[in-house]
């Protein structure tokens, strides 16, 4: 849970334009995910989730889907979202990172994985570390991510 004084600190550490851009990108991705039946979870993690972003921070999102190849084999969805140029793809076990750079230089890291990433019996140590470092639910229609957050 973020205290009011932490949120105020986050809001003053970034220029208003960057705050607006971060909020707009997160909102755009969230609205898009809610319209897709194959996306079963969307979780904001890292500095933006814990309201500690700096001017050089990126946006870190975990996208859980029942159709991983759709998001790993082409970037049509990323182009639709206006995420910019793909600058890196890297596997982190159960999650594959797809990192994009927008026209303004804001980087958006989409960690794409299956719902198995959120398993709670037991919680994977890497998953636990990601969640406890800061996490905010964006889309969780079946409660998969809420269960993970409660287990952590």
RADAWO-V756286 format. One record per helix or strand of 3 or more residues. SS is the DSSP state (A for helix, B for strand). FROM is the first residue (numbers start at 1). TO is the last residue. If there is no record, write none. Layout:
[[SS/FROM/TO] [SS/FROM/TO]]
This chain:
[[A/4/13] [A/16/34] [B/39/45] [B/59/65] [A/68/72] [A/76/81] [B/85/92] [B/95/101] [B/107/113] [A/115/118] [A/125/132] [B/135/139] [A/144/151]]
